[in-house]
C-alpha cells in the first residue's frame, strides 16, 4: 500500500525536539489528522500482520538527512487507521529516505506486509 501526501513537509527531529511541548502536541495532532483524513474509506486496508514501513520525503529544494525525518509521527498516525498497532508485534522495519522533487514535494509512505 502506498499513501501519498502532496505538499507535505516532514518536520525534522532537530526542529521537533526544540519545540515547546505544546507545539509538539499540535504537530502530533496535525500529522495524525492528515493521515486519518487523507485516506478515503475504500482506500483503507487494515494490516493485522507485521509490516515494514518506508517513508520517503521529497523536499522542494534541499533534502535533509534521512535520519532526521520524524517518522514516528507518521507511524503513530497510521496506528488504528491502516496498521493495527505500532508495537514490535505489528511493525518491523521503519525506514526513511530523503529526496528532492522541485515539481512535486510530498511525503510517500509505503507499507508492506512481512512474509
C-alpha positions in Angstrom: 0.0 0.0 0.0 1.3 3.4 -0.9 0.0 6.6 0.7 0.9 10.0 -0.8 0.6 13.3 1.0 1.1 16.1 -1.6 2.9 19.2 -0.4 3.5 17.7 3.0 6.8 18.8 4.6 8.1 16.5 7.2 9.3 18.1 10.3 12.9 17.3 11.3 13.8 15.7 14.6 16.0 18.7 15.3 13.1 21.1 15.0 10.7 18.8 16.8 12.9 18.5 19.8 13.5 22.2 20.0 9.7 23.0 20.1 7.8 23.7 23.2 5.8 20.7 24.3 2.5 22.4 23.3 3.8 22.9 19.8 5.0 19.3 19.6 1.5 18.2 20.7 -0.1 20.3 17.9 2.3 18.7 15.3 1.4 15.2 16.5 -2.3 16.1 16.1 -1.7 17.6 12.7 0.0 14.6 11.3 -2.5 12.1 12.8 -5.3 14.2 11.3 -3.5 14.3 8.0 -3.1 10.5 7.9 -6.7 9.8 9.1 -8.5 12.1 6.7 -6.3 11.7 3.6 -7.5 8.1 3.1 -11.0 7.6 1.9 -12.7 4.6 3.4 -12.4 2.5 0.3 -8.6 3.2 0.2 -8.0 1.8 3.7 -6.7 -1.7 4.3 -6.1 -2.6 7.9 -2.9 -4.7 8.3 -3.2 -7.2 11.2 0.1 -8.9 10.4 3.6 -7.5 10.9 4.6 -4.8 8.4 7.5 -2.7 7.2 7.0 1.0 6.7 9.1 3.0 4.3 8.8 6.8 4.4 10.2 8.9 1.5 10.2 12.7 1.8 10.6 14.7 -1.4 11.7 18.2 -0.5 11.3 21.1 -2.9 14.8 22.4 -2.7 17.2 20.8 -0.3 16.9 17.3 1.2 17.7 16.7 4.9 19.5 13.8 6.5 17.3 10.7 6.2 17.8 10.0 9.9 16.4 13.5 10.7 13.0 12.7 9.2 10.5 12.4 12.1 9.0 9.0 11.0 7.4 8.3 14.4 4.7 10.9 13.8 3.6 9.2 10.6 3.9 5.7 12.2 1.6 6.9 15.1 -0.8 8.4 12.6 -1.1 5.0 10.8 -2.0 3.2 14.0 -5.6 2.3 14.1 -6.1 3.6 10.6 -4.1 1.1 8.4 -1.9 -0.8 10.9 -3.4 -2.4 14.0 -0.8 -1.1 16.4 2.8 0.2 16.2 4.4 -2.1 18.7 7.0 -4.7 17.6 4.4 -7.4 17.1 2.9 -5.3 14.2 5.8 -3.1 12.9 9.2 -4.5 11.9 11.3 -2.0 9.8 10.6 1.7 9.7 13.0 3.3 7.2 13.3 6.9 5.9 14.7 8.3 2.7 15.2 11.9 1.7 15.0 13.1 -1.9 14.4 16.3 -3.9 11.5 17.0 -6.2 11.1 20.6 -7.1 7.9 19.9 -9.2 6.2 17.6 -6.7 7.3 17.9 -3.0 5.5 15.3 -0.9 5.7 12.5 1.6 5.2 8.9 0.4 4.6 6.1 2.8 4.9 2.5 1.5 3.6 -0.3 3.8 4.3 -3.9 3.0 3.3 -7.0 4.9 6.3 -9.1 6.1 6.4 -12.6 4.7 
